[in-house]
Amino acid sequence: MNVTTRWTRKDLVGLRELTADEINFVLETADAFKQVGTREIKKVPALRGKTLVNFFVEPSTRTRTSFELAAFRLSADVINISATTSSLTKGETLKDTARNLEALHADILVLRHSSAGAPQFLANRLKASVINAGDGAHEHPTQALLDLYTIRERRGKVAGLHVAIIGDILFSRVARSNIFGLLKLGAHVTLVGPSTLVPREFEKLGVEVSYKIEDVLPKADVVNLLRIQHERQRREYFPGISEYIRLFGLTKERAKLLKPDCLIMHPGPINRGVEIDSEVADGLQSVILDQVTNGLAVRMAVLYLCGGIAT
Amino acid sequence: MKRLGSATIIRDGRVIDPANKRDETADLYIADGKVVGSKSEIKNAKSEIEEIDAKGVIVAPGLIDMHVHLREPGFSHKETIESGARAAAAGGFTTIVCMPNTSPVPDNPSTIAWIKDRASAIAPVNVLPTGAISKNLAGEELAPIGSLAQAGIVAITDDGHCIQNHEVMRRAVEYARMVGVPILDHCQDYNLVGNGVVHEGYWSTLLGLPGWPAAGEEAIVMRDILLAELCDHYIHCQHVSTAGSVRLIREARSRGVKISGEVCPHHIALTDEAIQNFDTNYKVNPPLRSQQDVDALLDGIADGTLSILCSDHAPHADFEKEVEFDIAPFGIIGLETELGLFMDLLVHKHRRIDIARLIEMYTVEPARLLKIHAGTLSIGARADMTLIDPELEWIVRLDQFESASRNSPFNGWKLRGRAVRTIVAGKTVWKL
C-alpha cells in the first residue's frame, strides 16, 4: 500500500478519529524517519519549500522544540509564534490570526492552545494543515503516538498489553489521546488516581478505573505517569502533594511490585519525588528519554504525511 | 396607530382558545382591534372589512414567549427591540417578555420607561419588560422592585445571572409577593458549575471540556422550591434542563407550592452529543443534556409539571460565536424556530401533547403567571392572534430570518407546523 491510500488527512487533531490502520501507518512512517536522526547529515528534503508555523497560544518548550527540530530535519522553513508575540493579545480572534498566517502562505500550522477544540476549529476553516500540539484537556495526539511508538519498539506490539495511566486524568490531554490510541491498537487500559481526577465516567470510554495503585502495578506491562500539579485550580481536587505521594506515588517500594519487564513512561516534565521517585525515573525500566527521541521521529512522520496532503 | 375603524373577519378557521375551552371551526370577528361576538358588530366599522380565509388553519390566541433577550439597550450589534420584535412576529408571537441583562440594566424605572417607549414606537408586537431582582444583577442588593412594578414590569429576574446568596433571594421573594410580581430564576449554582461549558457526562469526559453538572441546576431549583414555600409566592424556574429538576418541581407542585418551570426547544431537540465537533452554535446555558434528561423533560411536559414553552432567544453576532468553544458566549436564537420545533417534536413526532395544550402552554399559562391581559380570544379581548398551519412542512433557512443574529443550530432542519399569520390588535403584522 502507498501513502495515498493509507493516509488522506491534511490535519491531525486527535487520535479519536483515526483508525488503527492510520495509527499503524504513522508509526511505520516514523520507523523510516528514526534512522535519519542517526545519520551524520540529519536532514531529508521531504518538506523543502514548505512553511511551518509553530503557533503556541499556550506556553510549551519541549513540544515546540520537538516540532521545530522535526520540521528542520524535513527541510521546512519554520517560524515560531507565541501568545505574547501574536495579535491575540491585541484582541484579534484566533480565526483572524490563523487566516493571516495562511495569507502568508503557511502550509502547516502546529497549534498549542488552552481551549479544547481549537485545532478542530481552525482545521475546519483553513486550507493549511493543522497539527494539534495539545488543546486544553482534549487531545495531544503526537504525544500519544510517540508513547505508542515507544511501547511498540520495546515490546514489539501494543495489542494485549496492560497499560496503567496514573495521575490527573480529568485535566489531561495526554491521557485522552493515549486512551483512544491504546484501545484502537488493542491494549487494556487502567486509569489510576484520586477519584476527583479520575471520575467513573471514564469507564464508558472502555477503560478500567482503579483507586488502588497496588492492585494495578503487578499486572501492568506499561505504567504511564502523568505530571501532578497542585496549583490553585486543583486545590479542591486533592488535599496535597504529600497525600498524593502516599496514595499514588510510584515510590521505590511500590516499584518493586512491577513486573521486571514493565516499562515506566512519563510525558515530562517530571516532578522527581512526586509522581515518581527520582531513582525509579532513572532506573532500567524507565524509557522516558526514549520517548523524547521517538517524539522527533513521530512528529517528522506526522508533518510529512499531513504536509503531503495539504496543497 | 390607525387601528380605529378597522374590521376583519377570519373565516372557517379551527378556532382553538384554551382559555374558553373552545376548539371548533368558526368565523372570528375583529372590530377596532378587539375580538367581537358577531358580524353585526363589525358592520358599524367605517372602513372596508378585511376577510381572511383560514380554512385548514388553526386560529389561536396570540402566542406569548416569556423568555427573550432583545439585547437593547447596550448590545444592538446582536439584536434590537425592533429586529427582535420582528423576529417574534415572524415566529407567530404577539407578546414577548424581554430579559434584563442589558446595559444599562433595567434596575431603575427610567430604563424600563425607555424600553417601553422604544417598543411602542417601533415594535410590531407587544414587548413586556422584566426588571432586575438585584441592583446591576450583582446578586447583593435589591433593586427598587416596587418602583419597577409601577413603571410596568411583568416580573423580576436576574436572568443570565443567579442570586447565590439564599438570604438575599429570600428577601427578594418576600418583597415581590408584596408588590405582586412573580420571580423568574435562572437556576445555576456558581460553585458547582464553575467554568463548566457543557453537560458533565460522557461527552465532557471524552472531549475534555469543563463540565456543567445537572446538580448545579437542581441545587437552585431545590432552593427556589423551599423559598416559594417559605414565602408563599411564585417562583418560575427558567429553561429547566435536567431530570432531577423535573422530579423536584413535580413533587413540589403536587403539594401546591407556587413553583413552575419552562422548557426551551433546544433542550428537547438535541442532546450533548451534538457538541462533539465543538460547534459553538450548540453552546447554550444551561447546556444540552443527556437523553435521559430529554426523556424526563418530555414526561414533565406531558404531565403538566413543566407548564410553559419559551425560546430563551439569545442572539450573538457571528464574530462573537466564531471563536474557541470555551470562550464563546452561551446562547441560541429561537423566536423563528421554536413553534415549528415544538409542534414537530411534541405534537407530531413524540405525540406527547395535543395542539390545544401546546397553545395553552404558550398563552393561558404564561398569561396567568404574569397576570397579563393576553392569551385569549374572549369577546372584548385585544385581537392578538396567531394563525398556525399544523401540517405545513418547511425548512429552516437562517438567511431568511428577521433576527439580526444567526446563531442557531437548526439551519436546514425540516419541520412540520408553523405560524402563517400574526395579528396584533387586529392588524396583520406578519404573514407567510
Interface residues (C-beta under 8 A of the other chain):
Chain A: R16 T93 L94 K95 H113 S115 A116 G117 A118 Q120 F121 N124 D135 G136 A137 H138 E139 F171 R173 R176 P199 E201 F202 K204 L205
Chain B: G201 Y202 T205 L206 L207 G208 L209 N277 F278 F319 E322 V323 E324 F325 D326 I327
